Amino acid sequence: MNPKYALLGVLYFVQGIPYGLQSGLLPIYFRTVGLSFTRISLTKMLFVPWMLKVLWAPLVDQYLTKKAWLLLSLWGLVLTCLACSTVTPETHFLPVAAALLCMNFFASVQDVAVDGVAIWLLGQEEVGYGNTIQVVAYKLGSVLAGGGLLTFLPLLGWGPLFCSLAVVFLLAILYTWRSDLRHPLQGSQAQSRTFNPWRILQGLLRVPGTPWTAGFVLIYKLGEQGAVSMFPLFLLDHNFSPQKLGFWNGIVAMVFSIAGSSLGGHLMSKQRHPLALLKVLLVVRICSLLFQTLLMVVYEDKAPLFQVAAVLSICIQHFIAGLVTTLTFSVMMHCAQKAEERVQATHYSFLATLEVLGKLLFSTMVGSLVDWLGFVSAFCIFLSLSLASVLYTLQASPSGR
């Protein structure tokens, strides 16, 4: 494997571990030790550093080197894992929550640094493969921490689990330390440092294509996000067993998502720019959502044919989602590469924050839409939102490309 791809794979893999740990493993563990649903829900607030990373992205861009920031953030992850290993949530919930908050902070700093490395490390012809590695490696790290470690948790216990994670981060430190990431700061960088939020925002928006890209990443997942969240719950309400749903929607769907992401990177290497392909895929995604909506209208409980159709729709949906995500991240990276070198990581972090914000804000509302309107009517809204993203891409100007 190309050394730069191997490095990015390692860094994005360990970056996915904190997310998978806190979204997959910890809620189940917290419940098994008797923590209330209220406390478990409050742990979602520990992801706040990911929403605020654009605030410290200028520091990562304008001080030290990306390698230094990577090593510092990885050491921070080691220390937080060791801190978590010394206390247990059932007796020391607040210290554990504080340690996990610090873990998210260091992971978000690492995210800014590794994205900055990827932007200047990857050539135009390598962006597709680079973003495939980003998406796939992050998902693998998340799955390992959220699902794989959950299997061994009864054998390891709380303390040894976090000690094992500390060892993983130490190995990543060793690999990063030995990697050649020499990229000296520009001589004019010290004189051009600024931390005025308004000036930074103005500078980011002046980068060609940024306003269009920012709008796209805010809306491109809205309809898909609603369907991905709600269709499994529709099946659960119609006698689809939790075990079967966990297998097909959790494991098999993730395989299809990774396959889609991998294909997206391959297509990027052939086509160089994703916008034309994105338009086609967004239309295909509407067809997939339409199929799910019609399926809900005629669905019959426990009918094998309808269950097979439901599983097929989930697999297709995640495959297309993987393709669209990789191509969208490629659009974001192409846009960030047009920015001045001293703000490239900040620029990408700005777009990535908007991407997360768009998904999270809508995710908080989809349950209410289904409660209020019902599944079919809510899915009609998801279809409309997906159509909006198609119409938006048709308005792309040359500067937005």
C-alpha atoms as one frame of an Amber mdcrd trajectory, in Angstrom:
protein
   0.000   0.000   0.000   1.116   3.562  -0.708   2.712   4.834   2.565   0.488
   7.924   2.614  -2.634   5.760   2.311  -1.389   3.490   5.103  -0.766   6.479
   7.378  -4.201   7.974   6.711  -5.784   4.557   7.251  -4.158   4.195  10.674
  -5.059   7.731  11.749  -8.684   7.572  10.601  -9.061   4.098  12.134  -8.019
   5.241  15.615 -10.107   8.381  15.136 -13.226   6.231  14.753 -12.605   4.372
  18.023 -13.867   7.105  20.418 -17.076   7.557  18.441 -17.820   3.828  18.233
 -16.973   3.417  21.905 -19.392   6.110  23.032 -22.196   5.476  20.558 -22.193
   1.671  20.521 -20.508   0.147  23.568 -21.008   2.578  26.431 -24.825   2.998
  26.292 -25.248  -0.780  26.592 -22.650  -1.038  29.353 -24.125   1.908  31.260
 -27.546   0.262  31.175 -26.228  -3.126  32.319 -24.684  -1.517  35.421 -27.979
   0.189  36.277 -27.554   3.771  35.060 -30.783   5.593  34.254 -31.893   6.400
  30.709 -31.558  10.066  31.635 -27.868   9.690  32.396 -27.325   7.601  29.291
 -29.044  10.254  27.142 -26.981  13.026  28.726 -23.800  11.323  27.501 -24.726
  12.511  23.991 -23.703  15.984  25.179 -20.139  14.698  25.416 -19.928  14.947
  21.618 -20.039  18.759  21.857 -16.292  19.146  21.055 -16.997  17.790  17.578
 -19.404  20.660  16.977 -16.904  23.206  18.274 -13.734  21.940  16.582 -13.802
  24.797  14.088 -12.945  27.084  17.041  -9.555  25.458  17.639  -8.893  24.535
  14.019  -7.041  27.872  13.450  -4.631  26.923  16.251  -3.899  23.613  14.548
  -3.457  25.398  11.225  -1.274  28.275  12.412   0.896  26.888  15.218   3.335
  23.977  15.387   3.174  21.256  12.715   0.423  18.802  11.884   2.673  15.973
  13.105   3.079  17.694  16.469  -0.678  18.128  16.828  -1.248  14.487  15.888
   1.206  13.290  18.529  -0.205  15.636  21.189  -3.799  14.581  20.519  -2.908
  10.875  20.482  -1.078  11.235  23.802  -4.194  12.955  25.122  -6.257   9.947
  24.056  -3.811   7.621  25.822  -4.069   9.612  29.051  -7.880   9.783  28.960
  -8.083   6.009  28.409  -5.803   5.438  31.391  -7.923   7.849  33.452 -11.103
   5.961  32.477  -9.499   2.671  33.494  -9.090   3.868  37.101 -12.759   4.762
  37.732 -16.057   3.037  36.959 -19.270   4.771  35.811 -21.515   3.062  38.352
 -19.590   4.658  41.242 -17.822   7.653  39.623 -20.115   8.781  36.809 -19.020
  12.431  36.696 -15.249  11.674  36.548 -15.900   9.138  33.775 -18.034  11.688
  31.901 -15.281  14.302  32.274 -12.689  11.862  30.933 -14.921  10.995  27.975
 -15.449  14.693  27.257 -11.663  15.117  27.161 -11.444  12.090  24.885 -13.814
  13.752  22.428 -11.816  16.964  22.614  -8.532  15.239  21.782 -10.216  13.181
  19.048 -11.603  16.369  17.480  -8.125  17.968  17.546  -6.716  14.855  15.902
  -9.502  15.074  13.294  -8.486  18.625  12.344  -4.815  17.649  12.123  -5.310
  14.488  10.071  -7.702  16.269   7.685  -5.060  18.960   7.230  -2.450  16.286
   6.498  -4.754  14.601   3.986  -5.435  17.873   2.155  -1.784  18.637   1.392
  -0.634  15.014   1.204  -3.118  13.887  -1.467  -2.820  14.951  -5.079  -5.889
  15.696  -7.184  -5.833  12.174  -8.620  -5.574  10.643  -5.121  -8.471  12.426
  -3.426 -10.968   9.659  -4.270  -8.887   6.865  -2.780  -7.929   9.078   0.158
 -11.543   9.768   1.037 -12.406   6.098   0.650  -9.745   5.341   3.239 -11.122
   8.107   5.453 -14.686   6.775   5.419 -13.880   3.048   5.514 -11.125   3.227
   8.150 -13.268   5.465  10.388 -16.201   3.032  10.100 -13.965   0.060  10.864
 -12.580   1.775  13.960 -16.096   2.652  15.044 -17.386  -0.888  14.470 -14.426
  -2.401  16.325 -14.974  -0.194  19.360 -18.768  -0.268  19.290 -19.355  -3.902
  18.443 -16.135  -5.880  18.651 -15.099  -4.678  22.083 -18.647  -5.158  23.364
 -18.163  -8.872  22.744 -15.032  -8.974  24.902 -16.231  -6.564  27.574 -17.524
  -9.325  29.913 -14.118 -11.043  29.671 -11.932  -7.948  29.973 -13.878  -5.743
  32.346 -13.977  -1.937  32.396 -10.381  -1.174  33.424  -8.536  -3.629  31.126
 -10.749  -2.522  28.217  -9.498   1.058  28.423  -5.922  -0.091  29.039  -6.170
  -2.071  25.794  -7.385   1.043  23.964  -4.464   2.998  25.416  -2.108   0.414
  23.881  -3.812   0.862  20.479  -3.282   4.630  20.657   0.338   4.116  21.732
   0.917   2.004  18.615  -0.615   4.795  16.530   1.783   7.257  18.200   4.755
   5.072  17.281   3.578   4.767  13.671   2.980   8.518  13.386   6.341   9.340
  14.973   8.162   7.231  12.384   6.210   8.706   9.453   7.706  11.421   7.291
   5.352  14.384   7.652   7.805  17.195   7.092   5.851  20.115   5.768   7.467
  23.371   6.930   5.234  26.328   7.661   5.237  29.121   5.149   7.439  32.029
   6.130   4.561  34.451   5.988   2.345  32.356   8.231   3.427  33.949  11.511
   2.651  37.419  10.211  -0.771  36.405   8.902  -2.112  34.683  12.013  -5.573
  35.711  13.075  -8.128  34.354  15.533 -10.876  36.869  14.851 -13.875  34.587
  14.127 -15.507  37.066  11.749 -12.329  37.574   9.722 -11.734  33.830   9.594
 -15.294  33.190   8.392 -15.004  35.911   5.745 -11.749  34.387   4.537 -13.261
  30.902   4.342 -16.309  32.070   2.407 -14.083  33.832  -0.136 -12.550  30.505
  -1.158 -14.031  29.606  -4.576 -16.969  27.231  -4.290 -17.285  27.479  -0.515
 -20.796  29.016  -0.238 -22.228  26.380  -2.592 -20.387  23.512  -0.880 -21.450
  24.716   2.576 -25.087  24.725   1.503 -24.816  21.284  -0.052 -23.252  19.559
   2.979 -25.975  21.045   5.176 -28.818  19.491   3.182 -27.496  16.486   1.264
 -28.188  13.934   4.043 -31.535  15.220   5.315 -33.910  12.835   3.561 -31.524
   9.904   3.785 -30.935  10.530   7.487 -34.635  10.332   8.227 -35.094   7.092
   6.310 -32.009   5.402   7.789 -33.204   6.273  11.294 -36.871   5.440  10.918
 -37.198   2.493   8.513 -35.635  -0.018  10.967 -38.080   1.215  13.629 -40.949
   0.705  11.172 -39.825  -2.912  10.749 -39.501  -3.300  14.508 -43.108  -2.168
  14.900 -44.157  -4.757  12.300 -42.839  -7.890  14.023 -39.299  -7.784  12.669
 -37.287  -9.310  15.538 -34.587  -7.169  17.189 -32.006  -9.926  16.584 -32.766
 -10.120  12.890 -32.825  -6.336  12.620 -29.502  -6.057  14.430 -27.901  -8.510
  12.003 -29.227  -7.030   8.766 -29.292  -3.331   9.697 -26.166  -3.416  11.869
 -23.711  -5.858  10.336 -24.767  -6.562   6.748 -25.781  -2.951   6.078 -22.356
  -1.779   7.310 -20.689  -4.159   4.832 -22.743  -2.640   2.015 -21.921   0.877
   3.236 -18.186   0.107   3.185 -18.533  -1.457  -0.268 -20.263   1.701  -1.498
 -17.553   3.897  -0.028 -14.854   1.777  -1.683 -16.582   1.948  -5.056 -16.936
   5.716  -4.643 -13.179   6.075  -4.262 -12.558   3.903  -7.321 -14.967   5.946
  -9.438 -13.335   9.151  -8.225  -9.953   7.898  -9.448 -11.461   7.484 -12.933
 -13.588  10.609 -13.120 -11.430  13.040 -11.088 -14.383  15.148  -9.922 -17.518
  13.831  -8.218 -20.198  16.420  -8.992 -21.574  14.825 -12.175 -21.640  11.384
 -10.541 -23.220  12.840  -7.401 -26.172  14.122  -9.415 -26.831  10.639 -10.774
 -26.491   8.980  -7.361 -28.812  11.477  -5.692 -31.481  10.598  -8.257 -30.887
   6.879  -7.625 -31.222   7.560  -3.901 -34.661   9.108  -4.489 -35.700   5.921
  -6.281 -34.504   3.880  -3.301 -36.477   6.061  -0.868 -39.541   5.840  -3.095
 -39.266   2.044  -3.038 -39.144   2.058   0.785 -42.128   4.400   0.984 -44.241
   2.214  -1.309 -43.105  -0.863   0.609 -44.434   0.621   3.843 -47.814   1.235
   2.205 -48.278  -2.425   1.220 -46.169  -4.111   3.921 -47.628  -7.232   5.549
 -46.244  -8.512   8.842 -44.308 -11.791   8.745 -44.752 -12.164   4.974 -41.384
 -13.551   3.721 -41.540 -11.657   0.436 -41.975  -8.308   2.161 -39.221  -9.086
   4.670 -36.819  -9.902   1.844 -37.798  -6.661   0.089 -37.240  -4.697   3.314
 -33.762  -6.182   3.823 -32.903  -5.521   0.180 -33.983  -1.884   0.505 -31.812
  -1.439   3.607 -28.760  -2.886   1.849 -29.284  -0.723  -1.261 -29.849   2.326
   0.899 -26.577   1.882   2.807 -24.649   1.083  -0.375 -25.817   4.323  -1.992
 -25.191   6.210   1.260 -21.580   4.989   1.284 -21.095   6.144  -2.307 -22.661
   9.553  -1.688 -20.684  10.137   1.524 -17.303   9.398  -0.075 -18.048  11.627
  -3.056 -19.303  14.428  -0.805 -16.149  14.322   1.306 -14.195  14.488  -1.952
 -16.134  17.624  -2.921 -15.260  19.097   0.477 -11.569  18.260   0.088 -11.386
  19.658  -3.441 -12.886  22.876  -2.109 -10.493  23.028   0.874  -7.490  22.520
  -1.402  -8.354  25.834  -3.075  -7.848  27.693   0.228  -4.535  29.165   1.359
  -2.365  26.525   2.957  -2.453  28.219   6.357  -6.250  27.781   6.627  -6.873
  24.545   4.738  -7.527  22.431   7.837  -9.763  25.174   9.254 -11.659  25.325
   5.975 -12.239  21.571   5.898 -13.237  21.569   9.584 -15.756  24.332   8.847
 -17.370  22.234   6.102 -17.227  19.055   8.215 -18.912  20.838  11.125 -21.744
  21.946   8.838 -22.061  18.369   7.562 -22.450  17.034  11.113 -24.742  19.893
  12.088 -27.127  19.217   9.207 -27.426  15.549  10.159 -27.785  16.101  13.906
 -30.372  18.864  13.704 -32.639  16.830  11.449 -32.082  13.635  13.461 -33.604
  15.336  16.493 -36.825  16.032  14.557 -37.499  12.852  12.582 -39.049  11.027
  15.549 -41.494  13.869  16.108 -42.399  13.883  12.401 -43.246  10.178  12.509
 -45.238  10.557  15.758 -47.170  13.458  14.275 -47.704  12.336  10.669 -47.078
   8.607  10.625 -44.411   6.685   8.734 -45.690   7.083   5.180 -46.327  10.833
   5.393 -42.967  11.392   7.088 -41.228   9.434   4.328 -42.922  11.655   1.753
 -41.193  14.583   3.475 -37.901  12.684   3.341 -38.447  12.237  -0.403 -39.042
  15.970  -0.822 -35.848  16.780   1.056 -33.885  14.349  -1.103 -35.327  15.987
  -4.210 -34.177  19.360  -2.860 -30.566  18.151  -2.770 -30.864  17.071  -6.427
 -32.240  20.465  -7.433 -29.458  22.142  -5.453 -26.735  20.279  -7.360 -28.309
  21.379 -10.648 -27.642  24.974  -9.570 -23.903  24.348  -9.172 -21.857  27.011
 -10.942 -18.363  26.394 -12.348 -16.894  28.067  -9.276 -18.859  25.642  -7.102
 -17.212  22.740  -8.803
